[in-house]
Amino acid sequence: MLKAEFVMAPADDARGASRRVVDFGAFVRESEAVALRVQVKDISTDGCGLWAAEGLKPKSEIWLKISGLAPIKARVVWVSGGEAGCEFSSPLHAATVEQLLEPTRRITRGVFGAIGARPGAALR
């Protein structure tokens, strides 16, 4: 079950968009690396926070796969104690973020292909 609630970021927070506190699983992959299972702890149109993000390095380019969405290209901004903050290469539409907050949203399977791979080619 997807759990989410609206939380405004503190006034001294440097983020450009309000984060929403969430708790759902996703996968992260760097370039040709094996996908790592993570928990998304917050999300906005501009980025997200992750738990269980051991192995990610600041400034690395990653792909984030959330059920029901195409893989999202992002850059790791910071890593600390198993948590990481990521900035999306292209902002998500606000309606997409709202959809992720819906507890009954439809989950579909997606393909997690290699960076630059031809469409339909999946890593196994």
N, CA and C of each residue as an Amber inpcrd file, in Angstrom:
protein
   372
   0.8430000  -1.1780000   0.0000000   0.0000000   0.0000000   0.0000000
   0.8860000   1.2380000   0.0000000   0.5630000   2.1920000  -0.7990000
   1.2810000   3.4510000  -0.9050000   0.8160000   4.3940000   0.1920000
   1.7670000   4.9150000   0.9750000   1.4300000   5.8680000   2.0290000
   2.0100000   7.2170000   1.6420000   1.2240000   8.2790000   1.7290000
   1.7050000   9.6080000   1.3680000   0.9510000  10.6610000   2.1480000
   1.6060000  11.7740000   2.3600000   0.9680000  12.9140000   2.9830000
   1.6410000  14.1740000   2.4750000   0.9230000  15.2880000   2.5020000
   1.4680000  16.5580000   2.0430000   2.2610000  17.1880000   3.1730000
   3.5110000  17.5350000   2.8920000   4.3550000  18.2200000   3.8700000
   5.0980000  19.3270000   3.1460000   5.0170000  20.5340000   3.6670000
   5.7590000  21.6450000   3.0780000   7.2000000  21.5870000   3.5770000
   8.1520000  21.8470000   2.7020000   9.5510000  21.9020000   3.1020000
   9.7620000  23.1330000   3.9730000  10.7040000  23.0620000   4.9400000
  10.9700000  24.2280000   5.7880000  11.3720000  25.4420000   4.9540000
  11.1300000  26.6440000   5.4780000  11.4200000  27.8870000   4.7550000
  12.8880000  28.0280000   4.4020000  13.7930000  27.4480000   5.2170000
  15.2240000  27.5830000   4.9440000  15.7390000  26.5190000   3.9800000
  14.8650000  25.6760000   3.4760000  15.2360000  24.6290000   2.5410000
  15.4950000  25.2580000   1.1700000  16.5810000  24.8820000   0.5050000
  16.9710000  25.4910000  -0.7670000  16.2650000  24.8670000  -1.9750000
  15.3960000  23.9080000  -1.7660000  14.7220000  23.2560000  -2.8910000
  13.7880000  24.2300000  -3.5810000  13.6290000  24.0340000  -4.8910000
  12.7580000  24.9080000  -5.6570000  11.2990000  24.5090000  -5.6130000
  10.9810000  23.2660000  -5.2630000   9.6050000  22.7870000  -5.2580000
   9.2930000  22.1030000  -3.9370000   8.0370000  22.1490000  -3.5140000
   7.6140000  21.5100000  -2.2680000   7.7150000  20.0030000  -2.3830000
   8.2870000  19.3830000  -1.3740000   8.3960000  17.9300000  -1.3390000
   7.1630000  17.3230000  -0.6960000   6.7870000  16.1390000  -1.1600000
   5.7000000  15.3730000  -0.5790000   6.3270000  14.1560000   0.0880000
   5.9780000  13.8990000   1.3260000   6.4930000  12.7390000   2.0320000
   5.7500000  11.5110000   1.5210000   6.4930000  10.4870000   1.1070000
   5.9240000   9.2540000   0.5820000   6.7020000   8.0740000   1.1490000
   6.2610000   6.8920000   0.8470000   6.9600000   5.6800000   1.2630000
   6.5880000   4.5760000   0.2880000   7.3650000   4.4490000  -0.7990000
   7.1330000   3.3710000  -1.7390000   8.4550000   2.9310000  -2.3460000
   8.4790000   1.6950000  -2.7930000   9.6850000   1.1190000  -3.3680000
   9.9080000   1.5580000  -4.8000000  11.1690000   1.5270000  -5.1990000
  11.5670000   1.8520000  -6.5690000  12.9090000   1.1770000  -6.8150000
  13.4090000   1.3130000  -8.0180000  14.7320000   0.7980000  -8.3560000
  15.5790000   1.9240000  -8.9180000  16.8710000   1.8840000  -8.6240000
  17.8230000   2.8740000  -9.1190000  18.9320000   2.1190000  -9.8210000
  19.4110000   2.6770000 -10.9260000  20.5240000   2.0600000 -11.6320000
  21.4430000   3.1300000 -12.1810000  22.7420000   2.9360000 -11.9860000
  23.7520000   3.7810000 -12.6060000  24.2190000   3.0780000 -13.8730000
  24.3660000   3.7990000 -14.9420000  24.9000000   3.3180000 -16.2100000
  24.6750000   1.8210000 -16.4340000  25.7240000   1.0170000 -16.4000000
  25.6160000  -0.4240000 -16.6680000  25.5130000  -1.2430000 -15.3870000
  25.3120000  -0.6110000 -14.2430000  25.2520000  -1.3120000 -12.9640000
  23.9420000  -2.0710000 -12.7930000  23.9450000  -2.9860000 -11.8490000
  22.7540000  -3.7420000 -11.4960000  21.8020000  -2.8130000 -10.7380000
  20.5210000  -2.9850000 -10.9530000  19.5170000  -2.1510000 -10.2950000
  19.5320000  -2.3890000  -8.7880000  19.3880000  -1.3140000  -8.0290000
  19.3700000  -1.3260000  -6.5740000  17.9710000  -0.9790000  -6.1020000
  17.4080000  -1.7990000  -5.2020000  16.0710000  -1.5070000  -4.6590000
  16.2160000  -0.4340000  -3.5870000  15.3870000   0.6000000  -3.6620000
  15.4100000   1.7160000  -2.7160000  13.9840000   2.0290000  -2.2760000
  13.8550000   2.8660000  -1.2610000  12.5770000   3.4070000  -0.8210000
  12.5830000   4.8940000  -1.1280000  11.5670000   5.3590000  -1.8100000
  11.4140000   6.7910000  -2.0600000  10.7740000   7.3720000  -0.8150000
  11.4450000   8.3450000  -0.1860000  10.9300000   8.9180000   1.0710000
  10.2440000  10.2590000   0.8680000  10.6030000  10.9720000  -0.1940000
   9.9040000  12.2060000  -0.5400000  10.1030000  12.4670000  -2.0240000
   9.1840000  13.2460000  -2.5910000   9.2560000  13.5040000  -4.0350000
   8.6270000  14.8650000  -4.3320000   9.1520000  15.5140000  -5.3560000
   8.5910000  16.7670000  -5.8650000   8.7300000  16.7260000  -7.3830000
   8.3590000  17.8110000  -8.0260000   8.5260000  17.8680000  -9.4800000
  10.0060000  17.8950000  -9.8580000  10.8670000  18.3540000  -8.9500000
  12.2910000  18.5400000  -9.2570000  13.2140000  17.4170000  -8.8090000
  12.7850000  16.5790000  -7.8710000  13.6810000  15.5440000  -7.3710000
  13.0360000  14.6860000  -6.3060000  13.8640000  13.8540000  -5.6530000
  13.3470000  12.9660000  -4.6260000  14.4340000  12.6180000  -3.6210000
  13.9960000  12.1120000  -2.4940000  14.8850000  11.6010000  -1.4710000
  14.7270000  10.0980000  -1.4030000  15.8370000   9.3830000  -1.1830000
  15.8240000   7.9240000  -1.1700000  16.4030000   7.3800000   0.1210000
  15.8790000   6.2430000   0.5950000  16.4740000   5.4570000   1.6710000
  17.0580000   4.2050000   1.0600000  17.9670000   3.5610000   1.7720000
  18.6190000   2.3250000   1.3120000  19.3760000   2.5850000   0.0210000
  20.0480000   3.7290000  -0.0290000  20.7520000   4.1510000  -1.2440000
  22.2580000   3.9290000  -1.1480000  22.6740000   2.9120000  -0.3720000
  24.0970000   2.6210000  -0.2490000  24.6910000   2.3380000  -1.6240000
  25.8630000   2.8240000  -1.8660000  26.5340000   2.5900000  -3.1450000
  26.3770000   3.7300000  -4.1400000  25.4290000   4.6220000  -3.9260000
  25.2970000   5.7670000  -4.8270000  26.3400000   6.8120000  -4.4580000
  26.8260000   7.5290000  -5.4480000  27.8490000   8.5530000  -5.2470000
  27.3430000   9.9130000  -5.7200000  27.6550000  10.9760000  -4.9650000
  27.2560000  12.3170000  -5.4050000  27.7550000  12.6060000  -6.8160000
  26.9630000  13.3270000  -7.5650000  27.2250000  13.7430000  -8.9490000
  27.0680000  12.6220000  -9.9650000  26.7140000  11.4020000  -9.5190000
  26.5380000  10.3200000 -10.4860000  25.1750000  10.4430000 -11.1700000
  25.1220000  10.0010000 -12.4170000  23.8780000   9.9920000 -13.1850000
  23.2040000   8.6560000 -12.9570000  21.9100000   8.6910000 -12.6410000
  21.1610000   7.4660000 -12.3690000  19.8550000   7.4640000 -13.1500000
  19.2280000   6.3100000 -13.1610000  17.8720000   6.1500000 -13.6750000
  17.0370000   5.6100000 -12.5300000  15.9240000   6.2620000 -12.2470000
  15.0090000   5.8670000 -11.1840000  13.7790000   5.2490000 -11.8270000
  13.4430000   4.0150000 -11.4120000  12.2600000   3.3360000 -11.9630000
  11.2150000   3.1950000 -10.8770000  10.1230000   3.9410000 -11.0450000
   8.9690000   3.8900000 -10.1580000   7.8640000   3.1660000 -10.9190000
   7.2270000   2.1990000 -10.2880000   6.1570000   1.4470000 -10.9610000
   5.1310000   2.3920000 -11.5600000   4.7970000   2.1410000 -12.8090000
   3.7860000   2.9390000 -13.4960000   4.3430000   4.1010000 -14.2890000
   5.6460000   4.3970000 -14.1260000   6.2730000   5.4940000 -14.8640000
   7.4540000   4.9720000 -15.6790000   7.7750000   5.6730000 -16.7420000
   8.9960000   5.3720000 -17.4870000  10.1900000   5.7100000 -16.5900000
  11.3520000   5.0750000 -16.8000000  12.5330000   5.4280000 -15.9890000
  12.8150000   6.9300000 -16.0620000  13.1960000   7.4960000 -14.9230000
  13.4370000   8.9310000 -14.7990000  14.9420000   9.1600000 -14.6340000
  15.5100000   9.9650000 -15.5070000  16.9260000  10.2950000 -15.4260000
  17.1300000  11.3400000 -14.3260000  18.1440000  11.1180000 -13.4780000
  18.3960000  12.0290000 -12.3630000  19.8870000  12.0850000 -12.0570000
  20.2600000  13.0670000 -11.2220000  21.6390000  13.2180000 -10.7560000
  21.5970000  13.1600000  -9.2310000  22.5230000  12.3700000  -8.6540000
  22.6170000  12.2870000  -7.2010000  23.2750000  13.5740000  -6.7140000
  22.6040000  14.3030000  -5.8320000  23.1070000  15.5670000  -5.3150000
  23.8970000  15.3530000  -4.0290000  23.3830000  14.4970000  -3.1490000
  24.0660000  14.2210000  -1.8850000  23.7820000  12.7940000  -1.4310000
  24.6910000  12.2540000  -0.6080000  24.5410000  10.9280000  -0.0140000
  25.0120000  11.0190000   1.4280000  24.2490000  10.4430000   2.3550000
  24.6320000  10.4590000   3.7690000  23.9170000   9.3510000   4.5170000
  24.6790000   8.4630000   5.1380000  24.0970000   7.4400000   6.0010000
  23.0170000   6.5920000   5.3700000  23.2030000   6.1560000   4.1450000
  22.2130000   5.3170000   3.4840000  21.0690000   6.0730000   2.8460000
  21.0990000   7.4020000   2.9240000  20.0900000   8.2260000   2.2650000
  20.7420000   9.0020000   1.1320000  19.9380000   9.4040000   0.1670000
  20.4480000  10.1930000  -0.9570000  19.3730000  11.1610000  -1.4220000
  19.8090000  12.2710000  -1.9800000  18.9200000  13.2410000  -2.5940000
  19.2410000  13.3320000  -4.0670000  18.2230000  13.3140000  -4.8990000
  18.4110000  13.3150000  -6.3500000  17.6420000  14.4570000  -6.9970000
  18.2100000  14.9900000  -8.0590000  17.5630000  16.0280000  -8.8560000
  17.2410000  15.4430000 -10.2190000  15.9840000  15.5530000 -10.6520000
  15.5800000  15.0230000 -11.9440000  16.1640000  15.8700000 -13.0700000
  16.5680000  15.2240000 -14.1600000  17.0970000  15.9350000 -15.3250000
  16.0340000  16.8160000 -15.9610000  14.8150000  16.3360000 -15.9910000
  13.6590000  17.1000000 -16.4740000  12.5900000  17.0260000 -15.4000000
  12.0180000  18.1590000 -15.0170000  11.0010000  18.1310000 -13.9530000
   9.8220000  17.2390000 -14.3190000   9.2700000  16.5870000 -13.2940000
   8.0380000  15.8280000 -13.4870000   6.8810000  16.8120000 -13.5660000
   5.8530000  16.4400000 -14.2630000   4.6400000  17.2530000 -14.2940000
   3.9960000  17.1630000 -12.9140000   3.4230000  18.2440000 -12.4340000
   2.7790000  18.2650000 -11.1140000   1.6970000  17.1910000 -10.9990000
   0.9810000  16.9230000 -12.0810000  -0.0660000  15.8980000 -12.0580000
   0.5380000  14.5080000 -11.8520000   1.7500000  14.2860000 -12.3430000
   2.4260000  12.9990000 -12.1390000   2.7480000  12.8100000 -10.6680000
   3.2450000  13.8560000 -10.0120000   3.5320000  13.7790000  -8.5790000
   2.2430000  13.5040000  -7.8160000   1.1610000  14.1900000  -8.1630000
  -0.1230000  13.9680000  -7.4950000  -0.5930000  12.5300000  -7.6840000
  -0.3800000  11.9820000  -8.8750000  -0.7800000  10.6040000  -9.1550000
  -0.0200000   9.6340000  -8.2520000   1.2430000   9.9290000  -7.9700000
   2.0420000   9.0590000  -7.1080000   1.5420000   9.0560000  -5.6680000
   0.7630000  10.0600000  -5.2890000   0.2240000  10.1470000  -3.9380000
  -1.0730000   9.3660000  -3.7710000  -1.6760000   8.9370000  -4.8780000
  -2.9460000   8.2240000  -4.8290000  -2.7300000   6.8000000  -4.3480000
  -3.3580000   6.3980000  -3.2320000  -3.1410000   5.0510000  -2.7040000
  -3.6750000   3.9520000  -3.6170000  -4.5920000   4.2640000  -4.5080000
  -5.1590000   3.2400000  -5.3900000  -4.6600000   3.3830000  -6.8200000
  -3.5150000   4.0590000  -7.0050000  -3.0320000   4.2390000  -8.3730000
  -2.7380000   2.8900000  -9.0270000  -2.9070000   2.8450000 -10.3240000
  -2.6840000   1.6240000 -11.0730000  -1.1830000   1.4130000 -11.2690000
  -0.7070000   0.2400000 -10.9180000   0.7100000  -0.0980000 -11.0590000
   0.8670000  -0.9210000 -12.3340000   1.7680000  -0.4900000 -13.1940000
   2.0530000  -1.2530000 -14.4040000   3.5230000  -1.6130000 -14.4160000
   3.8610000  -2.6440000 -15.1110000   5.2650000  -3.0470000 -15.2120000
   5.9460000  -2.2430000 -16.3090000   7.2040000  -1.8640000 -16.0580000
   7.9760000  -1.1400000 -17.0480000   9.2520000  -1.8810000 -17.3520000
   9.8880000  -1.5330000 -18.4330000  11.1540000  -2.1340000 -18.8190000
  12.2710000  -1.2020000 -18.3910000  13.2870000  -1.7630000 -17.7970000
  14.4280000  -0.9930000 -17.3080000  15.6030000  -1.3020000 -18.2190000
  15.7660000  -0.5390000 -19.2980000  16.8030000  -0.8070000 -20.2860000
  18.0960000  -0.0760000 -19.9900000  19.1070000  -0.3670000 -20.7680000
  20.4010000   0.2850000 -20.6240000  20.3190000   1.7280000 -21.0920000
  21.1550000   2.5800000 -20.5290000  21.2210000   3.9710000 -20.9630000
  21.6650000   3.9770000 -22.4190000  20.9040000   4.6220000 -23.2530000
  21.2510000   4.7040000 -24.6680000  20.8720000   3.4510000 -25.4510000
  20.2420000   2.4860000 -24.8100000  19.8630000   1.2430000 -25.4980000
  18.7130000   1.5250000 -26.4540000  18.5940000   0.6980000 -27.4470000
  17.4850000   0.8570000 -28.3610000  16.1940000   0.4750000 -27.6560000
  15.0740000   1.0820000 -28.0120000  13.7960000   0.7890000 -27.3730000
  13.4910000  -0.7080000 -27.4060000  12.9720000  -1.2040000 -26.3130000
  12.6070000  -2.6270000 -26.2390000  13.7430000  -3.5150000 -25.7710000
  14.9880000  -3.0130000 -25.7230000  16.1040000  -3.8300000 -25.2560000
  16.1970000  -3.6800000 -23.7470000  16.0530000  -4.7740000 -23.0400000
  16.0580000  -4.7260000 -21.5710000  17.2850000  -5.4250000 -21.0130000
  17.7520000  -4.9360000 -19.8720000  18.8270000  -5.6080000 -19.1600000
  18.2440000  -6.7660000 -18.3820000  18.9120000  -7.8330000 -18.3220000
  18.4400000  -9.0010000 -17.5520000  19.4090000  -9.2640000 -16.4220000
